[in-house]
C-alpha cells in the first residue's frame, strides 16, 4: 500500500511493504529517489534491521543458540502497519512475529517516521524494547538517489563532498560481503570524492566510520544541484552502486557486516546497540535538496 505525502514544495510516497519512502519529487516534477530496475537493482530505500550487512556464514549466536538471517535483516521484506499519518508525514510500525522470532528471538517495536521538510525529508527510526531481556540490534538506511539527475549528465559529473576536511580510509569487503580484518584503503583526502564506476567495480562499497563530518553532499560539479545528507546520529557511512547504474546509495549505518574473525555473537557486532527492558532509542537522518553552487 502506498501513502502520498505533500507540502508546498514537495510530494512523496511511502510504501507499507518495507516501510520505505519510495518517491520524492520537487515542484518541477524532478524525482530524486531511484525508482528501482531489476536490470541493476530493484531496491529503492530499504531499512536495514536488525542487522546491517551480512552475517558470518549467514548465522549468528544469540544466547548460545544459532540463528540464521539474510543480508541486511528482515525489515526490508516485512509489511509495516501505518500508525499515524498527516499530509506531510507518515509513521509505520513493525513488531515481532513468528517469522521474525525464528531469526531474531526478541520482542521489539520498530517505528519509522518519514517527515517532509521544507526542502527535503527526514527519517526517524525509533526502537523500543517491550521484553524482559536486553535487546541488541543494529539499524541503517540504504537510500538510493538518482545520479545523474538530469538528461545529458554523467555519473562522473558528480562528487561527494564532506562538510569537514577528511583523511579517511574505506574498509574493505571480502567477496562474501564480510569486512576484512584490518584491511583498508585510502579514499578521502581533503573530503571530496569524484564519482567513478571503476571504484565500485573494484571495491563494491565505500565504507567509512568515525568521520569528523556529520553531513555530506552529492553534487553535480558544474551546476551544484544534488542532495545533502545529514547523518549525525550514525557512526558509519557507506556508498554503493552497480557499475553503469544511474543511482548512488547513501547509507548511514549503526552497525555493519561481520568481520572475518569476529566471534559470531550478536552482542559483539561493531556498533551494536543494546536496549534495557523498557528502553527506547531514536536515530534520525535527513536529506535536503540542493539547487545550485555550494
C-alpha positions as CSV (number, residue, x, y, z in Angstrom):
1,X,0.0,0.0,0.0
2,X,1.2,3.5,-0.9
3,X,0.6,6.6,1.1
4,X,1.1,10.0,-0.5
5,X,2.7,13.0,1.3
6,X,2.9,16.6,0.3
7,X,3.7,20.1,1.3
8,X,4.1,23.4,-0.5
9,X,7.3,22.3,-2.3
10,X,7.5,18.5,-2.4
11,X,5.5,15.3,-2.9
12,X,6.5,11.9,-1.6
13,X,5.2,8.4,-1.4
14,X,5.6,5.9,1.5
15,X,5.2,2.2,1.0
16,X,4.0,-0.1,3.8
17,X,6.0,-3.1,2.4
18,X,9.4,-2.5,3.9
19,X,8.2,0.8,5.5
20,X,10.1,2.8,2.9
21,X,9.9,6.3,1.4
22,X,10.0,5.4,-2.3
23,X,9.5,8.7,-4.1
24,X,10.5,12.4,-3.6
25,X,9.6,15.0,-6.2
26,X,10.0,18.7,-6.2
27,X,7.6,21.2,-7.7
28,X,9.1,20.8,-11.2
29,X,8.5,17.1,-11.1
30,X,12.1,16.0,-10.7
31,X,12.3,12.6,-9.0
32,X,15.2,12.3,-6.6
33,X,14.8,8.7,-5.4
34,X,15.8,5.8,-7.6
35,X,12.6,4.0,-8.8
36,X,14.1,0.5,-9.0
37,X,15.0,-1.5,-12.0
38,X,15.8,-5.3,-11.9
39,X,18.4,-4.8,-14.6
40,X,20.5,-3.1,-12.0
41,X,18.8,-3.3,-8.6
42,X,15.1,-3.5,-7.8
43,X,15.5,-1.9,-4.3
44,X,14.9,1.8,-3.6
45,X,15.3,2.8,0.1
46,X,15.4,-0.3,2.3
47,X,15.5,-0.2,6.1
48,X,18.3,-2.3,7.5
49,X,17.2,-4.0,10.7
50,X,18.1,-5.8,13.0
51,X,21.5,-6.2,11.2
52,X,23.4,-4.2,8.6
53,X,25.3,-6.2,6.0
54,X,26.0,-9.9,6.1
55,X,26.4,-12.3,9.0
56,X,29.4,-14.7,9.0
57,X,28.1,-17.8,7.2
58,X,24.7,-16.2,7.4
59,X,24.5,-17.2,11.1
60,X,24.8,-15.5,14.5
61,X,25.0,-16.7,18.1
62,X,22.3,-15.3,20.4
63,X,22.3,-16.6,24.0
64,X,24.2,-19.7,22.9
65,X,21.8,-20.6,20.1
66,X,22.4,-20.3,16.4
67,X,20.1,-18.2,14.3
68,X,20.1,-17.5,10.5
69,X,19.3,-14.2,8.9
70,X,19.7,-12.8,5.4
71,X,21.8,-9.8,4.4
72,X,20.5,-6.5,6.0
73,X,17.9,-8.3,8.1
74,X,14.2,-8.8,7.7
75,X,12.6,-5.3,8.0
76,X,13.0,-4.6,4.3
77,X,10.9,-7.6,3.4
78,X,8.3,-7.1,6.1
79,X,4.9,-5.5,5.9
80,X,4.7,-2.4,8.2
81,X,1.5,-1.2,9.8
82,X,0.6,2.5,9.4
83,X,0.0,4.0,12.9
84,X,-0.1,7.8,12.2
85,X,-0.3,10.0,9.1
86,X,-0.9,13.6,8.2
87,X,-0.5,15.5,4.9
88,X,3.3,15.8,5.4
89,X,4.3,12.7,7.5
90,X,3.7,9.0,8.0
91,X,4.6,6.7,10.8
92,X,4.8,3.0,10.2
93,X,5.4,0.2,12.7
94,X,6.9,-3.3,12.7
95,X,6.7,-5.7,15.7
96,X,7.9,-9.2,16.2
97,X,6.1,-12.1,14.6
98,X,6.6,-15.9,14.4
99,X,8.7,-15.2,11.2
100,X,11.0,-12.7,12.9
101,X,11.3,-14.7,16.1
102,X,12.7,-17.6,14.2
103,X,15.6,-15.4,13.1
104,X,15.8,-12.9,15.9
105,X,14.4,-14.2,19.3
106,X,13.3,-10.8,20.7
107,X,10.2,-8.8,21.0
108,X,10.7,-5.3,19.6
109,X,8.9,-2.3,18.3
110,X,10.4,-0.5,15.3
111,X,8.7,2.7,14.3
112,X,9.7,4.7,11.2
113,X,8.6,8.3,10.7
114,X,9.0,9.8,7.3
115,X,8.6,13.6,7.5
116,X,8.6,16.0,4.6
117,X,10.6,19.1,5.3
118,X,10.6,22.5,3.5
119,X,13.4,21.3,1.3
120,X,13.7,17.6,1.7
121,X,12.8,14.8,4.2
122,X,13.8,13.2,7.4
123,X,13.5,9.6,8.5
124,X,13.5,8.8,12.2
125,X,13.9,5.2,13.5
126,X,12.6,4.6,17.0
127,X,13.3,1.2,18.5
128,X,11.6,0.1,21.8
129,X,12.2,-3.0,23.9
130,X,8.9,-4.3,25.3
131,X,10.6,-7.5,26.5
132,X,12.1,-8.7,29.8
133,X,15.7,-9.2,28.4
134,X,18.2,-6.7,26.8
135,X,17.5,-6.1,23.1
136,X,20.6,-5.9,20.9
137,X,20.2,-4.5,17.4
138,X,21.8,-2.7,14.5
139,X,20.0,-0.4,12.1
140,X,20.7,1.6,9.0
141,X,19.4,3.2,5.8
142,X,20.1,2.4,2.2
143,X,18.7,5.4,0.3
144,X,19.2,5.3,-3.4
145,X,19.5,8.8,-5.0
146,X,19.1,9.2,-8.8
147,X,22.6,10.0,-10.2
148,X,22.7,11.6,-12.7
149,X,19.5,13.6,-12.0
150,X,19.1,15.2,-15.5
151,X,19.4,14.1,-19.2
152,X,22.8,14.8,-20.7
153,X,24.7,14.3,-17.4
154,X,27.0,11.5,-16.4
155,X,27.6,9.7,-13.1
156,X,31.2,11.0,-13.2
157,X,29.9,14.6,-13.3
158,X,29.0,14.3,-9.6
159,X,31.2,14.4,-6.5
160,X,30.7,13.7,-2.8
161,X,31.9,16.5,-0.6
162,X,32.1,16.1,3.2
163,X,31.3,19.1,5.5
164,X,34.7,18.8,7.2
165,X,38.2,18.1,5.8
166,X,38.6,14.3,6.0
167,X,41.6,12.0,5.8
168,X,39.8,8.6,6.0
169,X,40.2,5.1,4.6
170,X,37.4,2.9,3.3
171,X,37.0,-0.5,4.9
172,X,37.4,-3.5,2.6
173,X,35.0,-6.4,1.9
174,X,35.6,-10.0,1.0
175,X,33.7,-11.5,-2.0
176,X,31.3,-12.9,0.6
177,X,30.4,-9.4,1.9
178,X,32.3,-9.7,5.2
179,X,34.7,-7.0,6.4
180,X,38.4,-7.9,6.0
181,X,40.3,-7.8,9.3
182,X,42.5,-4.7,9.4
183,X,42.1,-4.1,5.7
184,X,41.5,-0.6,4.5
185,X,42.4,1.7,1.6
186,X,43.0,5.5,1.5
187,X,39.9,7.1,0.0
188,X,39.3,10.5,1.5
189,X,42.0,13.2,1.3
190,X,40.6,16.7,1.8
191,X,37.0,15.5,1.9
192,X,35.9,15.1,-1.7
193,X,35.4,12.0,-3.9
194,X,34.6,12.3,-7.6
195,X,32.3,9.5,-8.5
196,X,33.8,6.8,-10.7
197,X,32.1,3.4,-11.6
198,X,35.6,1.8,-11.6
199,X,35.9,2.3,-7.9
200,X,32.7,0.5,-7.2
201,X,33.6,-2.2,-9.7
202,X,36.8,-2.9,-7.7
203,X,35.6,-2.2,-4.1
204,X,31.8,-2.8,-4.3
205,X,31.1,-0.5,-1.4
206,X,32.8,2.6,0.1
207,X,32.6,2.2,3.9
208,X,33.7,4.8,6.4
209,X,33.5,5.1,10.2
210,X,34.3,7.8,12.8
211,X,34.3,10.6,10.3
212,X,34.7,14.2,11.5
213,X,31.8,15.3,9.3
214,X,28.1,14.9,10.1
215,X,26.9,15.7,6.6
216,X,27.9,15.0,3.0
217,X,26.7,16.4,-0.3
218,X,26.2,14.7,-3.6
219,X,26.5,17.5,-6.2
220,X,26.9,18.0,-9.9
221,X,30.3,19.6,-10.1
222,X,29.3,22.2,-12.7
223,X,25.8,23.2,-11.6
224,X,25.8,22.4,-7.8
225,X,22.5,20.6,-7.9
226,X,22.1,17.4,-5.9
227,X,21.3,16.4,-2.3
228,X,22.8,16.9,1.2
229,X,22.7,14.0,3.7
230,X,22.8,14.7,7.5
231,X,23.9,11.5,9.3
232,X,24.8,12.9,12.7
233,X,23.2,10.0,14.7
234,X,25.2,7.3,12.8
235,X,28.8,6.3,13.3
236,X,29.2,4.7,9.9
237,X,28.5,5.8,6.3
238,X,28.6,3.8,3.1
239,X,28.1,4.4,-0.6
240,X,27.1,1.8,-3.1
241,X,26.0,1.4,-6.7
242,X,26.2,-1.1,-9.5
243,X,28.6,-0.2,-12.3
244,X,26.6,1.6,-15.0
245,X,23.6,2.1,-12.8
246,X,22.1,5.7,-12.6
247,X,21.9,5.9,-8.8
248,X,24.1,6.2,-5.7
249,X,23.0,4.7,-2.4
250,X,23.9,7.0,0.5
251,X,23.8,4.8,3.7
252,X,24.0,5.9,7.3
253,X,24.7,2.9,9.4
254,X,24.7,2.0,13.1
255,X,26.3,-1.4,12.6
256,X,28.0,-3.2,9.7
257,X,28.7,-6.5,8.2
258,X,30.5,-9.2,10.2
259,X,34.3,-9.1,10.3
260,X,36.1,-12.3,9.1
261,X,37.4,-13.1,12.6
262,X,34.6,-11.8,14.8
263,X,33.1,-14.2,17.4
264,X,29.7,-14.6,15.8
265,X,28.0,-13.5,18.9
266,X,25.4,-10.9,18.1
267,X,26.3,-8.7,21.1
268,X,29.9,-8.5,19.9
269,X,29.0,-6.9,16.5
270,X,30.6,-3.5,15.8
271,X,28.3,-0.5,16.7
272,X,25.6,-2.8,18.1
273,X,23.1,-1.0,20.4
274,X,21.6,-2.7,23.4
275,X,18.3,-1.6,24.9
276,X,17.4,-2.5,28.5
277,X,13.8,-3.7,29.1
278,X,11.5,-0.8,28.6
279,X,14.3,1.1,26.8
280,X,14.0,3.3,23.7
281,X,16.4,4.5,21.1
282,X,15.8,7.2,18.4
283,X,18.0,8.0,15.4
284,X,17.4,10.4,12.6
285,X,18.9,11.1,9.2
286,X,17.7,13.7,6.6
287,X,18.2,14.7,3.0
288,X,18.0,18.3,1.7
289,X,17.7,19.2,-2.0
290,X,20.5,21.4,-3.4
291,X,19.7,23.6,-6.4
292,X,22.9,25.5,-7.1
293,X,26.5,26.1,-6.2
294,X,27.8,25.5,-2.7
